[in-house]
Structure formats: structure tokens, C-alpha cells
């Protein structure tokens, strides 16, 4: 039986939020467990409702979606966060990913593509609108170049297994897929990732990707396929 994905919708525009809930609520594999109109409410309901995926707007009153995403990540909540916004600005894209968002889609996305994105994000996979992919790859490459020398020097403190898992994380593999490929449990994968972050003083998957490129574990070209761009 297919797992039902619990979704929390966060947007400050009531009409758009209602339309989104109506569209997604008709999908058998999705369950809308709540709505929020600002960042504070989003964080509170993320804690209380335990959604699998949060659809998060960026522009909201008071604190925005990036701040809400950062706060949710700081609480360690196991939830996928998919930014759904009208903003195609590079700064918003980079800030959202750095804060811990799993994906970034523009609001002109087709309903069936949005559903597909929610499913991917529920599996801890990345999802980025095609128009934003090359911008993100360029940012990854630039950040990796800045950190490359330190990455290569520190790489020796990782075990061979940790380097293997880091490479797969950077290529966009979910914890479940890594576990299946390496014939280990998903909890073991999570433990390895926590250890890698602790050793390298990293805090999220964005930083893991930057480190992996800088240390030569993956290339920007290899990374492009891992973003699972809609329309590919």
C-alpha cells in the first residue's frame, strides 16, 4: 500500500492557499494536514502536526519562508521543505537552499509537476525548477572553488565509507536509496551523515554538496542530474 504523504501548506495569500489545498487534496497519495499564513505559525504547526512535506512561500509578513525553514531545521524536525514562490531571484534561491530547503519551485508550476515534486521531497530528494538549476549549479561551483583547498586537506579525516556516502548524498540520493545501494540500514546512513557533518563542521546538505565538489568527490556536471529538474 502506498504511503500517504502529509503536507503542510504555508502561504500568506488565503485565495492561493485555498486553491492549492483544493488541488492537492484531490490527490490520493497526499493528505493536507494543516495550513499556515506566516513563519511563526509554520514553525508551530510543523512541530505539532508532524508533516512529511511543507510547501513554503518565501515572501510573508514578519519573518519570511527562509527564516521559517532555518528555524524548523534548527529544531531538527524530520520534514522535507519545498519552497513554492513567485521569486526567481538568485539570492532567494541560494538563501532557501542554504537554510535547509529540499527544493525550490516557481508558482507557475503545473499541478502534476508539483505533486511529483512533493513525492520526491518526501524521500529527501532535491527538486529545483529547470530555470533555476544552472544558477544553483554555478553557485555550488563557486562556493566549492572557494572551499576546495580546505576540503581536500580535511578529506583525510573521513573514512572510506563516509566518503562513499558523502558522494551519494551530493549526487542527490535519498537516505533510503543510499541504504538500499550499500546494503545497510537507513539509520546507519543517518548516523554516517551526522558523523560526517560533525567531523567537517557542516550543518546541512547544501554544505555537504559544496564540500563534495571541493574535495573532488563529485563534479558540477554529475550534480546537474541529481537536482531532478522538472521537465527533464
One Martini backbone bead per residue (centre of mass of N, CA, C, O) as a GRO file, in nm:
protein
  232
    1UNK     BB    1   0.096   0.036   0.023
    2UNK     BB    2   0.074   0.364  -0.017
    3UNK     BB    3   0.204   0.633   0.115
    4UNK     BB    4   0.092   0.900   0.289
    5UNK     BB    5   0.137   1.244   0.238
    6UNK     BB    6   0.207   1.498   0.457
    7UNK     BB    7   0.075   1.839   0.429
    8UNK     BB    8   0.203   2.174   0.459
    9UNK     BB    9   0.059   2.497   0.408
   10UNK     BB   10   0.252   2.802   0.321
   11UNK     BB   11   0.060   3.110   0.303
   12UNK     BB   12  -0.058   3.456   0.291
   13UNK     BB   13  -0.267   3.370   0.061
   14UNK     BB   14  -0.580   3.254   0.078
   15UNK     BB   15  -0.652   3.185  -0.221
   16UNK     BB   16  -0.402   3.021  -0.291
   17UNK     BB   17  -0.422   2.821  -0.059
   18UNK     BB   18  -0.702   2.707  -0.133
   19UNK     BB   19  -0.625   2.606  -0.415
   20UNK     BB   20  -0.399   2.415  -0.326
   21UNK     BB   21  -0.570   2.237  -0.140
   22UNK     BB   22  -0.770   2.144  -0.357
   23UNK     BB   23  -0.569   2.009  -0.549
   24UNK     BB   24  -0.412   1.822  -0.341
   25UNK     BB   25  -0.670   1.689  -0.202
   26UNK     BB   26  -0.728   1.502  -0.472
   27UNK     BB   27  -0.487   1.335  -0.384
   28UNK     BB   28  -0.434   1.019  -0.266
   29UNK     BB   29  -0.115   1.059  -0.166
   30UNK     BB   30  -0.245   1.310  -0.020
   31UNK     BB   31  -0.235   1.512   0.297
   32UNK     BB   32  -0.389   1.780   0.447
   33UNK     BB   33  -0.291   1.893   0.780
   34UNK     BB   34  -0.233   2.209   0.704
   35UNK     BB   35  -0.217   2.568   0.778
   36UNK     BB   36  -0.027   2.876   0.695
   37UNK     BB   37   0.049   3.250   0.707
   38UNK     BB   38   0.327   3.218   0.869
   39UNK     BB   39   0.620   3.150   1.023
   40UNK     BB   40   0.526   3.092   1.313
   41UNK     BB   41   0.298   2.894   1.233
   42UNK     BB   42   0.477   2.696   1.080
   43UNK     BB   43   0.652   2.601   1.317
   44UNK     BB   44   0.424   2.508   1.505
   45UNK     BB   45   0.291   2.300   1.299
   46UNK     BB   46   0.540   2.128   1.249
   47UNK     BB   47   0.548   2.020   1.542
   48UNK     BB   48   0.238   1.922   1.575
   49UNK     BB   49   0.182   1.761   1.276
   50UNK     BB   50   0.406   1.604   1.127
   51UNK     BB   51   0.504   1.648   0.845
   52UNK     BB   52   0.658   1.555   0.542
   53UNK     BB   53   0.564   1.829   0.394
   54UNK     BB   54   0.655   2.169   0.305
   55UNK     BB   55   0.491   2.445   0.174
   56UNK     BB   56   0.694   2.739   0.101
   57UNK     BB   57   0.695   3.059   0.129
   58UNK     BB   58   0.884   3.357   0.121
   59UNK     BB   59   0.669   3.590   0.117
   60UNK     BB   60   0.612   3.726   0.441
   61UNK     BB   61   0.519   3.832   0.716
   62UNK     BB   62   0.771   3.920   0.877
   63UNK     BB   63   0.880   3.635   0.860
   64UNK     BB   64   1.002   3.424   0.635
   65UNK     BB   65   1.065   3.122   0.479
   66UNK     BB   66   1.366   3.108   0.549
   67UNK     BB   67   1.338   3.144   0.856
   68UNK     BB   68   1.150   2.902   0.896
   69UNK     BB   69   1.341   2.688   0.789
   70UNK     BB   70   1.569   2.735   0.990
   71UNK     BB   71   1.400   2.676   1.247
   72UNK     BB   72   1.323   2.385   1.173
   73UNK     BB   73   1.614   2.277   1.152
   74UNK     BB   74   1.701   2.350   1.447
   75UNK     BB   75   1.481   2.136   1.560
   76UNK     BB   76   1.504   1.860   1.385
   77UNK     BB   77   1.289   1.817   1.175
   78UNK     BB   78   1.153   1.546   0.971
   79UNK     BB   79   1.131   1.751   0.695
   80UNK     BB   80   1.020   1.853   0.394
   81UNK     BB   81   1.123   2.147   0.196
   82UNK     BB   82   0.913   2.341  -0.032
   83UNK     BB   83   0.953   2.593  -0.236
   84UNK     BB   84   0.678   2.830  -0.319
   85UNK     BB   85   0.729   3.079  -0.573
   86UNK     BB   86   0.777   3.393  -0.755
   87UNK     BB   87   1.080   3.383  -0.706
   88UNK     BB   88   1.383   3.428  -0.933
   89UNK     BB   89   1.598   3.490  -0.728
   90UNK     BB   90   1.906   3.407  -0.635
   91UNK     BB   91   1.904   3.483  -0.332
   92UNK     BB   92   1.658   3.308  -0.259
   93UNK     BB   93   1.762   3.038  -0.349
   94UNK     BB   94   2.025   3.025  -0.176
   95UNK     BB   95   1.894   3.077   0.100
   96UNK     BB   96   1.705   2.831   0.104
   97UNK     BB   97   1.918   2.606   0.074
   98UNK     BB   98   2.096   2.694   0.316
   99UNK     BB   99   1.853   2.658   0.527
  100UNK     BB  100   1.720   2.354   0.412
  101UNK     BB  101   1.599   2.317   0.149
  102UNK     BB  102   1.491   2.070  -0.095
  103UNK     BB  103   1.338   2.299  -0.267
  104UNK     BB  104   1.254   2.494  -0.587
  105UNK     BB  105   0.954   2.658  -0.687
  106UNK     BB  106   0.740   2.788  -0.907
  107UNK     BB  107   0.400   2.897  -0.933
  108UNK     BB  108   0.387   2.794  -1.252
  109UNK     BB  109   0.343   2.517  -1.190
  110UNK     BB  110   0.227   2.221  -1.250
  111UNK     BB  111   0.037   2.010  -1.070
  112UNK     BB  112   0.185   1.740  -1.147
  113UNK     BB  113   0.470   1.853  -1.074
  114UNK     BB  114   0.415   1.912  -0.779
  115UNK     BB  115   0.352   1.627  -0.691
  116UNK     BB  116   0.624   1.509  -0.772
  117UNK     BB  117   0.789   1.690  -0.583
  118UNK     BB  118   0.668   1.597  -0.315
  119UNK     BB  119   0.761   1.305  -0.340
  120UNK     BB  120   1.063   1.357  -0.352
  121UNK     BB  121   1.088   1.521  -0.083
  122UNK     BB  122   0.982   1.285   0.100
  123UNK     BB  123   1.275   1.136   0.013
  124UNK     BB  124   1.512   1.356   0.029
  125UNK     BB  125   1.496   1.506  -0.237
  126UNK     BB  126   1.559   1.702  -0.501
  127UNK     BB  127   1.394   2.024  -0.620
  128UNK     BB  128   1.419   2.209  -0.933
  129UNK     BB  129   1.372   2.441  -1.138
  130UNK     BB  130   1.501   2.468  -1.444
  131UNK     BB  131   1.568   2.784  -1.435
  132UNK     BB  132   1.752   2.732  -1.155
  133UNK     BB  133   1.980   2.523  -1.191
  134UNK     BB  134   2.230   2.682  -1.308
  135UNK     BB  135   2.250   2.878  -1.073
  136UNK     BB  136   2.310   2.664  -0.857
  137UNK     BB  137   2.560   2.538  -0.988
  138UNK     BB  138   2.730   2.795  -0.985
  139UNK     BB  139   2.729   2.827  -0.679
  140UNK     BB  140   2.857   2.561  -0.608
  141UNK     BB  141   3.121   2.605  -0.766
  142UNK     BB  142   3.215   2.865  -0.622
  143UNK     BB  143   3.212   2.753  -0.333
  144UNK     BB  144   3.408   2.517  -0.388
  145UNK     BB  145   3.651   2.687  -0.477
  146UNK     BB  146   3.682   2.835  -0.202
  147UNK     BB  147   3.694   2.532  -0.038
  148UNK     BB  148   3.888   2.322  -0.169
  149UNK     BB  149   4.148   2.317  -0.002
  150UNK     BB  150   4.016   2.240   0.268
  151UNK     BB  151   3.872   1.983   0.170
  152UNK     BB  152   4.126   1.819   0.089
  153UNK     BB  153   4.258   1.828   0.370
  154UNK     BB  154   4.000   1.703   0.540
  155UNK     BB  155   3.934   1.427   0.392
  156UNK     BB  156   4.119   1.233   0.571
  157UNK     BB  157   3.901   1.209   0.820
  158UNK     BB  158   3.756   1.024   0.642
  159UNK     BB  159   3.612   0.753   0.562
  160UNK     BB  160   3.539   0.554   0.304
  161UNK     BB  161   3.236   0.537   0.368
  162UNK     BB  162   3.188   0.843   0.405
  163UNK     BB  163   3.271   0.922   0.118
  164UNK     BB  164   3.060   0.752  -0.025
  165UNK     BB  165   2.810   0.887   0.103
  166UNK     BB  166   2.873   1.178   0.026
  167UNK     BB  167   2.857   1.134  -0.280
  168UNK     BB  168   2.556   1.045  -0.281
  169UNK     BB  169   2.436   1.296  -0.158
  170UNK     BB  170   2.542   1.493  -0.384
  171UNK     BB  171   2.371   1.319  -0.610
  172UNK     BB  172   2.067   1.294  -0.452
  173UNK     BB  173   2.045   1.074  -0.257
  174UNK     BB  174   1.870   0.907  -0.051
  175UNK     BB  175   1.878   0.734   0.234
  176UNK     BB  176   1.729   0.489   0.118
  177UNK     BB  177   1.905   0.449  -0.136
  178UNK     BB  178   2.175   0.415   0.005
  179UNK     BB  179   2.097   0.170   0.172
  180UNK     BB  180   2.030  -0.014  -0.069
  181UNK     BB  181   2.307   0.004  -0.220
  182UNK     BB  182   2.486  -0.075   0.061
  183UNK     BB  183   2.341  -0.271   0.259
  184UNK     BB  184   2.197  -0.078   0.472
  185UNK     BB  185   2.066   0.111   0.699
  186UNK     BB  186   1.911   0.409   0.743
  187UNK     BB  187   2.033   0.468   1.025
  188UNK     BB  188   2.327   0.437   0.933
  189UNK     BB  189   2.327   0.669   0.737
  190UNK     BB  190   2.254   0.891   0.941
  191UNK     BB  191   2.504   0.849   1.116
  192UNK     BB  192   2.715   0.915   0.902
  193UNK     BB  193   2.616   1.204   0.842
  194UNK     BB  194   2.656   1.313   1.126
  195UNK     BB  195   2.963   1.255   1.134
  196UNK     BB  196   3.044   1.428   0.895
  197UNK     BB  197   2.939   1.698   1.004
  198UNK     BB  198   3.110   1.695   1.262
  199UNK     BB  199   3.397   1.677   1.133
  200UNK     BB  200   3.328   1.940   0.920
  201UNK     BB  201   3.130   2.157   1.024
  202UNK     BB  202   2.836   2.089   0.928
  203UNK     BB  203   2.460   2.152   0.868
  204UNK     BB  204   2.400   2.066   0.558
  205UNK     BB  205   2.350   1.962   0.228
  206UNK     BB  206   2.472   2.199   0.091
  207UNK     BB  207   2.754   2.173   0.229
  208UNK     BB  208   2.807   1.887   0.130
  209UNK     BB  209   2.817   1.955  -0.171
  210UNK     BB  210   3.045   2.162  -0.162
  211UNK     BB  211   3.251   1.969  -0.044
  212UNK     BB  212   3.241   1.746  -0.262
  213UNK     BB  213   3.344   1.926  -0.490
  214UNK     BB  214   3.606   2.035  -0.353
  215UNK     BB  215   3.716   1.720  -0.311
  216UNK     BB  216   3.624   1.547  -0.584
  217UNK     BB  217   3.367   1.351  -0.563
  218UNK     BB  218   3.224   1.567  -0.747
  219UNK     BB  219   3.064   1.717  -1.014
  220UNK     BB  220   2.874   1.948  -1.164
  221UNK     BB  221   2.774   1.757  -1.387
  222UNK     BB  222   2.671   1.534  -1.192
  223UNK     BB  223   2.475   1.720  -1.028
  224UNK     BB  224   2.253   1.795  -1.233
  225UNK     BB  225   2.090   1.522  -1.212
  226UNK     BB  226   2.019   1.546  -0.892
  227UNK     BB  227   1.792   1.783  -0.917
  228UNK     BB  228   1.536   1.691  -1.070
  229UNK     BB  229   1.433   1.843  -1.307
  230UNK     BB  230   1.172   1.963  -1.444
  231UNK     BB  231   1.138   1.811  -1.773
  232UNK     BB  232   1.365   1.582  -1.812
   0.00000   0.00000   0.00000
